[in-house]
Amino acid sequence: MSGETVLIAEDDAAIRTVVSRALSRQGFHVQATSVAATLWRWIAAGEGDVVITDVGLPDENSLDLLPRIKQLRPDLPIIVMSARNTLLTAVRATERGAYEYLPKPFDLSNLLATVQRSLDRRASRPQRAEEPGLHEEQLPIIGRAPAMQEIYRVIARLAATDLTVLIAGESGTGKELVARALHDFGKRRDGPFVPVNMAAIPRELIESELFGHEKGAFTGAGARRAGRFEQAEGGTLFLDEIGDMPIEAQTRLLRVLQQGEFIPVGGSNPIRANVRIVAASHRDFRQMVSQGLFREDLYYRLNVVPLRLPALRERADDVPALVQHFLGKAHEEGLPVKTIDPDAMRRLKEHNWPGNVRELENLVRRLAVLCSEEIIGESVIQSELEDSRRPVEGEPVDETLSGAVARHVDRYFAAHDDELPPPGLYARILEELERPLITRTLQATRGNQLRAADILGLNRNTLRKKIRELDIHLVRSP
């Protein structure tokens, strides 16, 4: 590797010295400067085999310099470093041709490895036009904690692709925000972003919801209806909580992903599916696959690029920025200006946040509305956090099965708006009850049907028939 020249532009003398010495020990020639003008002069003269530059240089933002460098020397790899660890910085660096983006503080061995990879590949990313008028305050994601940096880097790398992404993360971590960022910073940004919550759609309506239906396809279908795939034409279809999709609907979705086309319910002519798929779930897919609750082939079709969002407790340093963001939003909505004192902020950072960012946002909005003090102290925060652990009035506590079924049926009728559901409701509701009951019992008996039939109080032949009718996948454990 000796003989190659690395150009360094870094305003911090200590960082400049450490990086220069490390590269020299690896056999590189090093030219280092603190200003963009000198860097540009070297590059224009044809010097350097790879560039390492900080974003914030005294005379110029190096991101503004990148397009000129790529136009003059498109094959010159550029590694961008920045202490402004935001999604926008990562995306702009990638859009303007950076080979890699490294947030500060960075690992020196990682930087050296990145330099070598860039020289081995001798390739640059395709240049894309800057998104006009996009300012940091418009960013959909807040946070600069180390746990968020890889998220930003992946989003930046995916901006110019149509790859399918599967987002994992606990409820309230911001999965839809990340999906929207993938769309807004991607090449389909001018197309529609269509979110679908799979957990909120009744089982028998899923195919119609996704693929649409023709007039007269079933009782109550008085007109043709475009499905979500058709509505997302040229854009992004976000399938939220896809782990709740029933197995029969998974089969239809897999066919669409394989063939790239779909047929509306009651139709005969296929329609091309020109959409990018981003899916998300809080569930453990590997466990669901092993239990037969999620198709393995569909999982691999969706899991082209896996993206795991950290829980808020894994990025506690982002709590102050998130709190300020939510307080700012509340003020924009006409609520009084509030501030959080240091002890109260420390208590917020120490909290476990089982509901993640969504729970934090709800707390901040509640404080903005109900708290009379302009400066909110630790005692108020402590009281609110304790109250949040108590059941909310009207929230089901130790809900009975009949109560859960009643709420499910209410949602079922509400999903049809002013129309009634198609015939066969009784059988469909019983099927939805039977499937988890039999599946969980078989899991508990490790696939032993004789024991499961005994626990359920069913004849073994009846159980076998139910397993076939409900398409339950058996997984036998040792």
HELIX and SHEET records of a PDB file:
HELIX    1   1 ALA A   13  ARG A   25  1                                  13    
HELIX    2   2 ALA A   36  ALA A   44  1                                   9    
HELIX    3   3 SER A   62  LEU A   72  1                                  11    
HELIX    4   4 LEU A   87  GLU A   95  1                                   9    
HELIX    5   5 LEU A  108  ARG A  121  1                                  14    
HELIX    6   6 GLU A  136  GLN A  138  5                                   3    
HELIX    7   7 PRO A  146  LEU A  158  1                                  13    
HELIX    8   8 LYS A  175  ASP A  184  1                                  10    
HELIX    9   9 MET A  198  ALA A  200  5                                   3    
HELIX   10  10 ARG A  203  LEU A  205  5                                   3    
HELIX   11  11 ILE A  206  PHE A  211  1                                   6    
HELIX   12  12 ARG A  228  GLN A  231  1                                   4    
HELIX   13  13 ILE A  242  ASP A  244  5                                   3    
HELIX   14  14 ILE A  247  GLN A  259  1                                  13    
HELIX   15  15 PHE A  285  SER A  290  1                                   6    
HELIX   16  16 GLU A  296  LEU A  302  1                                   7    
HELIX   17  17 LEU A  312  ASP A  318  5                                   7    
HELIX   18  18 VAL A  319  GLU A  332  1                                  14    
HELIX   19  19 PRO A  342  GLU A  350  1                                   9    
HELIX   20  20 ASN A  356  LEU A  370  1                                  15    
HELIX   21  21 GLU A  378  SER A  388  1                                  11    
HELIX   22  22 LEU A  401  ALA A  414  1                                  14    
HELIX   23  23 LEU A  425  ALA A  444  1                                  20    
HELIX   24  24 GLN A  449  LEU A  456  1                                   8    
HELIX   25  25 ARG A  460  GLU A  469  1                                  10    
SHEET    1   A 5 HIS A  29  THR A  33  0                                        
SHEET    2   A 5 THR A   5  ALA A   9  1                                        
SHEET    3   A 5 VAL A  50  ASP A  54  1                                        
SHEET    4   A 5 ILE A  78  SER A  82  1                                        
SHEET    5   A 5 GLU A 100  PRO A 103  1                                        
SHEET    1   B 5 PHE A 193  ASN A 197  0                                        
SHEET    2   B 5 THR A 236  ASP A 240  1                                        
SHEET    3   B 5 ARG A 276  SER A 281  1                                        
SHEET    4   B 5 VAL A 165  ALA A 168  1                                        
SHEET    5   B 5 VAL A 305  ARG A 308  1                                        
SHEET    1   C 2 GLU A 261  PHE A 262  0                                        
SHEET    2   C 2 ILE A 271  ARG A 272 -1                                        
SHEET    1   D 2 THR A 339  ILE A 340  0                                        
SHEET    2   D 2 ILE A 375  ILE A 376  1                                        
END                                                                             
